[in-house]
Amino acid sequence: MQSDFESNLTKRVSFVLTTKNRGPYLKKALKNTKELIGTDDELIIIDGNSTDETQDIIRENSDYIDIFISEDDEGQGHAYNKGLLLSKGKYVCYITDVDIYYSKAVEQAVEIMEKHPGIDVLIPGGMKEKNGKKEIATYHAMTMELLGENLYTLKEAGEKNKFSLITVLMLAD
């Protein structure tokens, strides 16, 4: 039986992008983010009331932006919290206007979290190149009970049966 909370999770991944007065970076980030978003995903942009070209850039890319809020906030953490509260994804991926994500890495993270439902947070451990292609070298997984304590590698977490977090994605519940 689904809880009321779970029934509100109508998207697969909620990408929450934060920005403020960084138009040129935002433009590049949106180009990259557009490649990440699947049909079951959503893009939420939280802007700290920018006074540069941010509004114009958002209008130019509005066809794949699900939610855009531009208002004063108390910094990036506050902006992420707003995005989290608005998100409808089973997983949440926080990004900034200078992040570059690879769609395969996001897909790998979702796959890992689907296979290991006990993971709350999953964090990528860097990139490596294999046969001319970039891929995630390692992931660090944790449970909410371990958050703030020890960070285990995915292998260590599996051995300890303590899955929880993938830093590419966070389980919404």
C-alpha positions in Angstrom: 0.0 0.0 0.0 1.3 3.4 -1.0 1.5 6.2 1.6 0.1 9.6 0.9 3.7 10.8 0.5 4.6 8.2 -2.0 1.5 8.9 -4.1 2.7 12.4 -4.6 6.0 11.2 -6.1 4.8 11.3 -9.7 8.3 11.9 -11.3 11.4 9.7 -11.4 14.1 12.3 -10.8 13.7 15.9 -9.7 16.7 17.9 -10.8 16.9 21.0 -8.5 19.2 23.7 -9.9 20.1 26.8 -7.9 21.5 30.1 -9.3 21.8 33.8 -8.7 23.2 36.4 -11.1 25.2 33.8 -13.0 23.5 34.0 -16.4 26.4 32.7 -18.6 26.9 29.7 -16.3 23.2 29.1 -16.1 23.0 29.0 -19.9 25.7 26.3 -20.1 24.1 24.4 -17.2 20.7 24.3 -18.8 22.3 23.0 -22.0 23.8 20.1 -20.1 20.8 19.6 -17.9 18.5 19.3 -20.9 20.4 16.2 -21.9 19.8 14.6 -18.5 16.1 15.1 -18.2 13.9 12.1 -19.2 10.2 12.2 -19.9 9.5 11.0 -16.3 11.8 13.6 -14.8 11.4 17.3 -13.8 13.6 20.4 -13.6 13.1 22.8 -10.8 15.1 26.1 -10.9 15.4 28.2 -7.8 16.9 31.7 -8.4 17.9 34.1 -5.7 16.1 37.0 -7.4 18.8 37.6 -10.0 19.2 41.1 -11.6 21.2 39.8 -14.7 19.9 38.0 -17.8 18.7 35.0 -15.8 15.0 35.7 -16.5 15.6 35.9 -20.3 17.6 32.6 -20.2 14.8 30.9 -18.3 12.2 32.1 -20.9 14.4 30.8 -23.8 14.5 27.4 -22.1 11.0 27.3 -20.6 9.9 24.3 -22.7 11.7 21.8 -20.4 11.7 23.8 -17.1 8.8 22.5 -14.9 9.1 25.0 -12.0 10.9 28.3 -11.8 11.0 30.5 -8.7 12.9 33.8 -8.5 12.8 35.4 -5.1 15.1 36.4 -2.3 16.5 33.6 -0.3 19.1 33.0 2.3 21.7 31.3 0.1 22.1 28.0 -1.8 21.1 25.7 1.0 17.8 27.7 1.5 17.2 27.5 -2.3 17.8 23.7 -2.3 15.3 23.3 0.5 12.7 25.2 -1.5 13.3 22.9 -4.5 13.1 19.8 -2.3 9.8 20.9 -0.9 8.5 21.4 -4.5 9.9 18.2 -5.9 7.7 15.3 -7.0 10.5 12.9 -7.9 11.3 9.6 -6.2 14.9 10.8 -6.4 16.3 14.3 -6.1 19.5 15.4 -7.8 20.9 18.7 -6.6 22.9 20.7 -9.2 24.3 24.1 -9.5 24.8 26.4 -12.4 28.5 25.2 -12.7 27.9 21.5 -12.4 28.4 19.1 -15.4 26.6 15.8 -15.1 26.7 12.9 -17.5 23.4 11.2 -18.3 24.9 7.8 -18.0 26.1 8.6 -14.5 22.6 9.6 -13.5 21.2 6.5 -15.1 23.8 4.4 -13.2 22.8 6.1 -9.9 19.1 5.4 -10.4 19.8 1.8 -11.3 21.9 1.3 -8.2 19.2 2.9 -6.0 16.5 0.8 -7.6 18.5 -2.3 -6.9 19.3 -1.3 -3.3 16.2 0.3 -1.9 17.9 0.8 1.5 20.2 3.5 0.0 19.1 7.0 1.0 22.0 9.0 -0.5 24.5 8.1 -3.3 27.6 10.2 -3.9 29.8 9.8 -7.0 33.5 9.3 -6.2 35.0 10.8 -9.4 35.2 10.0 -13.1 37.5 7.7 -15.0 38.0 7.2 -18.7 37.5 3.8 -20.2 37.8 3.1 -23.9 37.5 6.9 -24.6 34.3 7.2 -22.6 33.9 8.8 -19.2 32.2 6.9 -16.4 31.8 7.1 -12.7 34.7 5.4 -11.0 33.1 4.7 -7.6 30.0 5.6 -5.6 29.7 6.2 -1.9 26.4 5.0 -0.4 24.9 5.8 3.0 21.8 5.5 5.0 20.2 8.4 6.8 21.2 6.7 10.1 24.8 6.9 9.0 24.6 10.4 7.7 27.1 12.5 9.6 28.9 9.5 10.9 30.9 7.3 8.5 30.8 7.4 4.7 31.0 3.9 3.3 31.9 2.9 -0.2 29.1 1.0 -2.0 31.0 -2.3 -1.4 31.5 -1.6 2.3 27.9 -0.5 2.7 26.7 -3.7 1.1 28.9 -5.8 3.3 27.6 -4.0 6.4 24.0 -4.0 4.9 23.8 -0.3 5.5 22.7 1.3 2.2 21.3 4.7 2.0 22.6 7.6 0.0 24.0 8.2 -3.5 25.3 11.7 -3.9 24.2 12.0 -7.4 20.7 11.3 -6.1 18.8 11.3 -2.9 15.8 9.2 -2.2 12.9 11.6 -1.6 11.3 9.7 1.2 
